[in-house]
Amino acid sequence: MSTDQIDWETLRKAAVDAMKRAYAPYSNYSVGVAAYVDDGRIISGCNVENASYGVGLCAECGLVSQLHMTGGGKLIAFSCVNGDEDIIMPCGRCRQLLYEHSAPGMLLETVSGIRTIDEVLPDAFGPRDLEEYAR
């Protein structure tokens, strides 16, 4: 899918709406994410902190959970925003999580423009590698 086929404004609005539901009483750093699924759905997620800081959930965890709760599929385009509604880059762990559930060539809206999942996580290891190994 090409970047001009994605309604980035609608996707970003869904990410902002999710960010407004974040539970971030400790860091006060709310994050919202949204993605298009290969069947046309938009799914979203927000971060959920915990008093035991290390067990908080990134917004991408909620997004992937929603992906599977609503029928599965593969992510084709993704946007991530902070509490100021600025585009931010997912952390390394979340990039790996997104890669695991992405269609090849998934697009991400990043601080430096639209990038593919392979550009933001080069030489990634994931399910496609395991499928090749099983052959």
C-alpha positions in Angstrom: 0.0 0.0 0.0 1.4 3.4 -0.9 1.4 6.4 1.5 -1.0 8.4 -0.6 -3.7 5.6 -0.1 -3.6 6.1 3.7 -5.8 8.7 5.3 -3.1 9.8 7.8 -5.3 12.6 9.2 -8.0 10.1 10.2 -5.4 7.7 11.6 -3.7 10.5 13.6 -7.1 11.6 15.0 -7.8 8.1 16.2 -4.4 8.1 17.9 -5.1 11.4 19.6 -8.5 10.1 20.8 -6.8 7.0 22.2 -4.1 9.2 23.9 -6.8 11.1 25.7 -7.8 7.8 27.4 -4.3 7.0 28.6 -3.7 6.2 32.2 -0.4 7.9 33.0 -0.5 9.3 36.6 3.2 8.6 37.3 5.0 10.0 34.2 2.2 12.3 32.9 3.3 11.1 29.5 0.2 9.9 27.6 0.6 8.0 24.4 -2.0 7.0 21.9 -1.6 4.8 18.8 -3.8 3.9 15.9 -3.4 1.6 12.9 -5.2 0.5 9.8 -5.7 -3.2 9.5 -5.6 -5.0 6.2 -9.4 -5.4 6.2 -9.9 -1.6 6.5 -10.6 -1.4 10.3 -8.9 1.3 12.4 -7.7 0.0 15.8 -6.1 2.0 18.6 -4.5 1.7 22.0 -3.2 3.9 24.9 -0.5 3.5 27.5 -1.5 2.2 30.9 1.0 2.8 33.7 1.4 1.0 37.0 2.8 2.0 40.4 5.4 -0.7 39.8 6.8 1.3 36.9 8.3 -1.7 35.0 5.0 -3.4 34.4 3.2 -0.6 32.6 1.8 -1.3 29.2 2.8 0.7 26.1 0.0 1.8 23.9 1.2 -0.6 21.2 0.4 -3.5 23.6 -3.2 -2.4 23.7 -3.4 -1.9 20.0 -2.2 -5.5 19.3 -4.6 -6.8 21.9 -7.4 -5.0 20.1 -6.2 -6.3 16.8 -6.7 -9.9 18.0 -9.9 -9.2 20.0 -11.6 -7.8 16.9 -10.8 -10.4 14.3 -7.0 -10.5 13.7 -5.3 -9.4 10.5 -2.2 -7.6 9.7 -1.3 -3.9 10.4 -0.7 -1.8 7.2 -0.3 1.7 8.6 0.5 3.1 12.0 0.6 6.4 13.9 1.8 7.2 17.4 1.3 10.5 19.3 2.1 12.0 22.7 0.1 14.2 25.0 0.9 17.3 23.0 -0.4 15.4 19.9 3.1 15.3 18.4 4.1 12.3 16.3 6.5 10.2 18.2 8.5 7.0 17.4 7.7 3.7 19.1 10.4 2.3 21.4 12.5 -0.6 20.2 10.4 -3.2 22.0 7.2 -1.8 20.5 8.8 -1.8 17.0 9.4 -5.5 17.4 5.8 -6.0 18.6 4.5 -4.0 15.6 6.7 -6.0 13.2 5.3 -9.3 14.5 1.8 -8.2 13.5 2.5 -6.1 10.4 1.9 -6.8 6.8 5.1 -6.7 4.8 6.0 -3.0 4.1 3.7 -1.6 6.8 3.9 2.2 6.9 4.6 4.2 10.0 4.1 8.0 10.4 7.4 9.0 12.1 9.0 12.3 13.2 11.1 12.1 10.0 8.3 11.3 7.7 6.6 8.1 6.5 8.8 5.0 6.8 8.3 1.3 6.4 8.5 -1.1 9.3 11.7 -2.5 7.8 13.2 1.0 7.8 12.5 1.5 11.5 13.5 -2.0 12.5 16.1 -3.1 9.9 17.1 -6.8 9.8 14.3 -7.7 12.1 13.6 -11.3 13.2 10.0 -12.4 13.3 7.4 -14.9 12.2 8.4 -14.8 8.5 11.9 -16.1 9.5 10.4 -18.9 11.4 8.1 -19.8 8.5 11.1 -20.0 6.2 13.0 -22.1 8.7 10.1 -24.6 8.9 10.2 -25.3 5.1 
